[in-house]
Amino acid sequence: MVVLGGYTRLSNSGLSMVEWRPLMGIIPPIGEAQWLAVFHKYQQFPEYQQINQGMTLEAFKGIFLVEYAHRVLGRGIGMLFALPFLYFLITRKTRGVLTLKLFGMLVLGGLQGLMGWYMVKSGLVNDPKVSQYRLTAHLILAVVIYAYILYVAFGLTLPERAQKLSAQLTKLRKQGMALVLLIIVMIMSGGFVAGTHAGFVYSTFPLMKGRFIPEGLLAHQPMWRNFFENELTVQFDHRMIAYTLCVLVPLFCWKVLQTSTDSGVRTAAVLFVGMLVVQVSLGISTLVLFVPVPLAVAHQGGALLLLTAAIWVVCKLGSSAENSQ
């Protein structure tokens, strides 16, 4: 779902559906008359008038179906979750804290649908450009839902530890949680890179404008706007967070390997480092090759896999029954 959302953004398809019909919008246009009617509605909005003037019906179908697939997949996920959840709730297959956790997922999923339309609305105005603030909020809410589902799922599938965690493992687990948060911040900064199109500028590595710390980082006033609206600063921040992860993740995993003898924990740590290497490689390639869509989509998917690896390490450490070494 998140990867398809990234492709929707990169293919400039997100503003092709100018209506939001959460209950009646499942069936796509059928027949040329319906397609022409939908196309006519799109032509009334600034994206067509300012950017896609003269677009053919066939070209419109291409971007419409991408956004349509993204919305239908979201609704499908909601149904696949809500119906079994109601069944388990009615039959009392789930109780207590787990029920509250599952209900929380349901609420978050509904809020994500509303956030998606709130984001689209920002581009259906005189300036046909989706707000980078709403885009990033939509992305981060998706990531939070994903991380929450993973955490709950791992908690259900991993064995409960037989004894209290050692002080060393407890400390490592807290450090792992901090890395999970940092990766989410990294993804958030990537949302601002996408929202400001900062990936299309300064496509050199490791220098930007011929310098490691380029001039103009704080050119906008007030200063805080630079971190969200200045393309140079937005891309620079994304790089700096990546460099930080390149230092902290290997150091964390080295500590895990030095501390734990649990084969599952050690394997999770190695996979975490390996996924970091893959993700950094995808990020650099996406930048220097001027944001080709397949690489950019893979980079977004890689961010989720890196987050998955981080959560997996944290959960494996939490289920370990080892004593201090």
C-alpha positions in Angstrom: 0.0 0.0 0.0 2.8 2.4 0.9 4.8 1.5 -2.2 1.8 2.0 -4.4 1.3 5.4 -2.7 4.8 6.3 -3.6 4.3 5.3 -7.3 1.0 7.3 -7.3 3.1 10.4 -6.2 5.9 9.8 -8.6 3.6 9.2 -11.6 1.7 12.4 -10.8 -1.5 10.5 -10.5 -2.7 11.6 -7.1 -4.9 14.5 -8.3 -6.7 12.6 -11.1 -9.7 11.7 -8.9 -11.3 14.9 -7.9 -14.1 13.4 -5.8 -14.0 11.4 -2.6 -16.7 8.8 -2.3 -15.6 6.3 0.3 -18.7 4.1 0.0 -19.8 4.5 -3.6 -16.5 4.9 -5.3 -15.5 1.2 -5.7 -16.7 0.8 -9.3 -14.5 2.5 -11.9 -16.0 4.3 -15.0 -17.5 1.8 -17.4 -17.8 2.7 -21.1 -16.7 5.8 -23.0 -19.5 8.0 -21.7 -18.6 7.5 -18.1 -14.9 8.0 -18.8 -15.7 11.3 -20.6 -17.8 12.5 -17.7 -15.0 11.8 -15.2 -12.4 13.4 -17.5 -14.6 16.5 -17.8 -14.7 16.9 -14.0 -10.9 16.6 -14.0 -10.6 19.3 -16.7 -12.3 21.8 -14.3 -9.4 21.7 -11.9 -6.1 23.6 -12.0 -3.8 20.5 -12.6 -5.4 20.0 -16.0 -5.6 23.7 -16.8 -2.1 24.6 -15.8 -0.1 21.4 -16.3 -1.9 18.8 -18.3 -3.7 21.0 -20.8 -4.4 19.0 -24.0 -4.1 15.6 -22.2 -5.8 12.8 -24.2 -8.5 10.6 -22.6 -6.2 7.6 -22.9 -3.5 9.4 -20.9 -6.0 10.4 -18.3 -7.1 6.8 -17.9 -3.5 5.9 -17.1 -3.2 8.3 -14.1 -6.8 7.8 -13.0 -6.4 4.0 -12.7 -3.2 4.4 -10.6 -5.0 6.6 -8.0 -8.1 4.4 -8.3 -6.0 1.3 -7.5 -4.5 3.1 -4.5 -7.9 4.1 -3.0 -9.5 0.7 -3.7 -6.5 -1.1 -2.1 -6.9 1.0 1.0 -10.6 0.2 1.2 -9.8 -3.5 0.6 -7.4 -3.5 3.5 -10.0 -1.9 5.7 -12.5 -4.5 4.9 -10.1 -7.4 5.3 -9.3 -6.1 8.7 -12.8 -4.9 9.9 -14.9 -7.9 9.0 -12.7 -10.5 10.8 -12.2 -8.2 13.7 -16.0 -7.8 14.1 -16.3 -11.6 13.9 -13.6 -12.2 16.6 -15.2 -9.5 18.7 -18.7 -10.9 18.5 -17.6 -14.5 19.1 -15.2 -13.3 21.9 -12.2 -14.8 20.3 -10.2 -11.8 21.4 -10.5 -10.0 24.7 -8.8 -7.4 27.0 -5.7 -5.5 25.9 -5.5 -7.2 22.5 -9.1 -6.1 21.6 -8.1 -2.5 22.4 -5.0 -2.8 20.3 -6.9 -4.2 17.3 -9.6 -1.5 17.7 -6.8 1.1 17.7 -5.6 -0.3 14.4 -9.1 0.1 13.0 -9.4 3.7 14.1 -6.0 4.5 12.7 -6.9 3.0 9.4 -10.0 5.1 9.2 -8.0 8.2 10.0 -5.6 7.4 7.3 -8.3 7.4 4.7 -9.4 10.9 5.9 -5.8 12.1 5.8 -5.4 10.9 2.3 -8.4 13.0 1.1 -7.2 16.0 3.2 -3.9 15.7 1.4 -5.5 15.5 -2.1 -7.7 18.5 -1.4 -4.5 20.6 -0.9 -3.8 20.2 -4.6 -7.3 20.9 -5.9 -6.8 24.6 -5.6 -5.2 27.4 -7.7 -1.7 26.0 -7.2 -2.1 22.3 -8.2 0.6 21.0 -5.8 -0.1 18.8 -2.9 1.1 20.3 0.4 4.3 18.7 1.5 3.1 18.9 5.1 -0.1 16.9 4.3 1.8 14.5 2.1 4.3 13.8 4.9 1.6 13.5 7.5 -0.2 10.9 5.2 3.1 9.0 4.8 4.0 9.0 8.5 0.6 7.9 9.6 0.9 5.0 7.2 4.3 4.1 8.7 3.0 4.4 12.2 0.2 2.0 11.4 2.6 -0.4 9.8 5.0 -0.3 12.7 2.2 -0.7 15.2 0.8 -3.8 13.4 4.3 -5.3 13.2 4.9 -4.7 16.9 1.6 -6.3 17.9 2.1 -9.2 15.5 5.6 -9.9 16.8 4.4 -9.7 20.3 1.9 -12.5 19.5 4.2 -14.8 17.6 7.5 -14.5 19.6 7.8 -16.7 22.7 7.5 -14.9 26.1 10.8 -14.7 27.9 11.1 -17.0 30.9 12.9 -14.5 33.0 13.6 -10.8 33.4 15.9 -9.3 30.8 19.5 -8.6 31.8 20.6 -5.0 32.3 22.7 -5.2 29.1 19.9 -6.5 27.0 17.4 -3.9 28.5 19.8 -1.1 27.6 20.3 -2.5 24.0 16.5 -2.8 23.6 16.1 0.9 24.5 18.8 1.8 22.1 17.0 -0.2 19.4 13.7 1.6 20.1 15.6 4.9 19.7 16.8 3.7 16.3 13.2 2.8 15.3 12.2 6.4 16.1 15.2 7.8 14.2 14.2 5.7 11.1 10.7 7.1 11.3 12.2 10.6 11.4 14.3 9.6 8.4 11.2 8.5 6.5 9.5 11.8 7.5 12.4 13.8 6.1 12.0 11.7 2.9 8.4 12.8 2.8 9.5 16.4 2.7 12.1 15.6 0.0 9.2 14.1 -2.1 6.8 16.9 -1.3 9.3 19.7 -2.3 10.8 17.7 -5.2 14.1 18.2 -3.5 15.3 14.9 -5.0 15.5 16.5 -8.4 18.0 19.2 -7.4 21.6 18.8 -6.3 21.8 15.3 -7.8 25.5 14.8 -6.8 27.0 12.7 -4.0 28.6 13.2 -1.5 28.8 17.0 -2.2 26.0 19.5 -2.7 26.8 22.5 -4.9 30.4 21.5 -4.6 30.5 21.5 -0.8 29.7 19.1 2.0 27.9 21.9 3.8 26.5 24.1 1.1 25.6 27.7 1.3 22.0 28.8 1.5 20.8 26.2 4.1 19.1 29.0 6.1 18.2 31.3 3.3 14.4 31.4 4.0 12.8 33.5 6.8 11.6 32.7 9.3 14.4 30.1 9.9 12.1 27.2 10.7 10.7 27.2 7.1 14.0 26.1 5.7 13.6 22.6 7.3 10.3 22.1 5.4 10.3 24.3 2.4 13.9 25.0 1.3 14.8 22.2 -1.1 18.5 22.5 -0.3 17.9 22.2 3.5 15.4 19.5 3.1 17.7 17.3 1.1 20.7 18.2 3.3 18.7 17.1 6.4 17.8 13.8 4.7 21.5 13.1 4.0 22.6 14.0 7.6 20.0 11.6 9.1 21.2 8.9 6.8 24.8 9.5 7.8 23.8 9.3 11.4 22.1 6.0 10.9 25.2 4.7 9.0 27.2 5.3 12.2 24.6 4.3 14.9 23.1 1.1 13.3 26.4 -0.7 12.8 27.6 0.3 16.3 24.3 -0.9 17.8 24.4 -4.2 15.9 28.1 -4.7 16.9 27.0 -4.3 20.5 24.2 -6.8 20.0 26.6 -9.4 18.6 29.0 -8.8 21.5 26.3 -9.1 24.1 23.9 -11.8 22.9 24.5 -15.5 22.1 20.9 -16.0 20.9 21.1 -17.1 17.3 17.8 -15.4 16.4 18.9 -12.1 17.9 22.3 -12.2 16.2 20.7 -13.0 12.8 18.2 -10.1 13.2 21.2 -7.7 13.9 23.0 -8.9 10.8 19.9 -8.5 8.7 19.5 -5.0 10.1 22.9 -3.9 9.0 22.4 -5.6 5.6 19.2 -3.8 5.0 20.9 -0.5 5.9 23.5 -1.1 3.2 20.8 -1.9 0.6 18.7 1.2 1.6 21.7 3.6 1.4 22.7 2.2 -2.0 19.1 2.7 -3.2 19.1 6.3 -1.9 22.4 7.3 -3.5 21.4 5.6 -6.8 18.0 7.3 -6.8 19.7 10.7 -6.3 22.5 10.5 -8.8 20.3 8.9 -11.5 17.8 11.8 -11.2 15.0 9.9 -9.5 14.0 7.1 -11.9 10.6 5.9 -10.8 11.5 2.2 -10.2 14.5 3.1 -8.0 12.5 5.8 -6.1 9.7 3.3 -5.4 12.2 0.7 -4.3 13.8 3.3 -2.0 10.5 3.9 -0.3 9.9 0.2 0.1 13.4 -0.2 1.4 12.7 2.3 4.1 9.8 0.1 5.4 12.1 -3.0 5.2 14.7 -1.1 7.2 12.1 -0.2 9.8 10.9 -3.8 9.8 14.4 -5.0 10.6 14.8 -2.5 13.4 11.5 -3.5 15.0 12.4 -7.2 14.6 15.7 -6.7 16.5 13.9 -4.9 19.3 11.2 -7.6 19.6 13.8 -10.4 19.5 15.8 -8.7 22.2 12.6 -8.4 24.3 11.8 -12.1 23.9 15.3 -13.2 24.8 15.8 -15.1 28.1 19.5 -14.6 28.2 21.4 -13.4 31.3 24.1 -10.8 31.2 27.3 -12.1 29.6 
